[in-house]
Amino acid sequence: MGIKEKKAAVRAEMSAFRIRPAERAAASAAICERLRAREEFCSAGTVLLYAPLPDELDVLPLMSDTKRFCFPRYQADRVYAAAWVERVEALVAGQFGILEPPDEATEIPASEVDLVVVPGLAFGKDCHRLGRGRGFYDRWLTELAGYKIGVGYDHQLIETVPREDHDVQLDGVATPSCWVHAS
């Protein structure tokens, strides 16, 4: 079985999990607490979050007025840019129906992002991630200067994820019950 087939198999396995709303809420609260306790979060001035899909951990409660929070904004040619918003309510439905900053939101240079909170379908204990298969985050992660933390449910942390040369290793992975550092 080739890498693409292995990735597809892991994606199918992870997509088969059904998380109840109460489980999502508890896991999201735990991940936010875990991240708030990390030095990487405490010392960050600019944090790149993501607007969660219904099956992803909700990291939006991390937003406060003590940091500058930005979110991915889809641009042409399968590229993202970070843009700053003061409130979650400022996010609008983007290209794929995912909430993102509006066009008038101020773009933040990749070099100014101190911490990147990254979603995924699966994460390896070596801090590699498996996304949804479009490659947007992997291309973008190479440009972002900040510490990169993958966040997922406990079942999404597996021994290894299939990867290719272009897949980017994160600096750490957080789940509601554990933390893993890249070696």
N, C-alpha and C positions, 0 to 999 in steps of 0.2 A: 504494500500500500504506500503510495506516494505522500508527500507532505500535504498537498492540497486535500487529499482524501482523509488524512489523519485530522487535519484542522476541521473539516466538515463533520467528522464523527464526534469530535469534542464539542463542537457547536451544537450539534443535535442533542447530545447528552445533556449539556447545560440548559438548553432551551426546553427540555422535557420537565425540568423542575418547576413546580408551581408554588409560588410563595403567597401565602394568605396576607391580606392587608395588615392584620395585627402583627404577623411575623416581620413584615417589611418595616413597619413602624418601629418595632423593638430593635431590629438590626440596624436601622438607620440612626436611631438615637445612640446606640452603642458605638457605631462608627464615628459619629460626630464627636462623642465624648473622647474616644481614643485619639482622634486627630487633634482636638483642642489641647490635649495633654502633651503632644509631641513638640519638641523644641523647634523642629522644622516649621511647624505651624505658628508657634508663638513668635518666632523671630521674623517671619515673612511679612513684608509690607504689602506686596501684591500677590494675590492668590487667584489662580485660574481654577474655577469650578466647572461643573457641567450641569446642565438642566437634565434631571433624570427622566429616563423612559419609565413606564409603569413597572417594568421588571428589574429596575436598577435601584440601588440604595439612594435614598434622598439625602443629599449633602447640603441642600439649600439652607437648613438651619444654622450652618456655619457662618452665614453672612452676618456681619455686624458693622458698626460704624468705626471700628478701630483699625480696619484694613481696607485696602482697595481691592474689590472683587471684580474679576472679569470672567467672561464666558466665551466659548468658541462661537465665532460667527462665520458661517459658510460663505465662501467666495467662489467665483467661477474657477473652472479647471481643477475641481476636487481639492481645494486648498482652504484652510481655516486661518482666521486671524483672531486675536484676542481683543475684546472690546469691553470697556468698563461700564458697569451699571451700578447705580446707588441702591436700587431696590429690585427685588425679584419681580415685582409687578411691572417693571419696565421691559421685561423680556417679551418677545413677540414670536409667533410661529414662523419658522424659517423654511428653507428649501425642502426639508424632509418632514415638516410638521413638528420638528424639535424646537423647543424654545431657545431663542438666542437674542443677543442685543439688537436693537433696531439700527437701521442704517446710520442714523445721526449720532449713535453712541461713539465715544472717543476710542479710537484704536490704541492699544497698548503694545509697544514694541516687544518682541519676543525676549529681548535681553533684559527687560524690566520685570519679568515674571519670576518671583522668588520660589513659588511652590505651585506645582501642577497636580491637581487631583484628577486621576484618570479612571474612567469606567472600563469595564471589559466583561467578556463572557466567562473567561477562565484566566487564572494566574498560576504560573509555576512557582515552586519554592525557590527557584533561582531568579525570581522577579521578572520573568518574561510574561507578556500578556497575550491573550488571544482576543481580538476584537470581533466585530460583526462581519468582517471580510472585505470591507471597502478600502482599507489601507489609509484612511484619512489621518487618524491619530499617529500612526507610525511615521508618516511623512512629516507631520508637524512636530512631533516630539524631538526630532533631531535639531530643530531650530530653537526650541524653548530652552532657556538657560537654567531655569529653576530645578529644584529638587522634585523628582517625579514619583508620586505615590499612587499606586493602583489600589482601588477600593472595590471590594466585592463581598459577597456572602461567604460564610465558612465553607460551604460545599463547592465554591468556585476556586478555592485554593487546592490545586492538585500537585502531584509530584513534579511533572514537567508538562509543558505545552509544546506541541509541534511548532517549530519555527524555521523561518528562512533567514537568509543573510540580512535582509532589509528590516527585519523585526527588531524593535528597539527594546533594550533591557531597561527596566525601571530601577530607581534607587531603593524602593521599598514597596511592600504590599501590606495593606491593612485589611483585616476582616474584623467582624465584631468581637472575636475572641482571641486574635493573635496578630503579631507583627513579624514580618520577615524582611531582612535586609539583603541587598545584593552583595555577593561576595567579591 
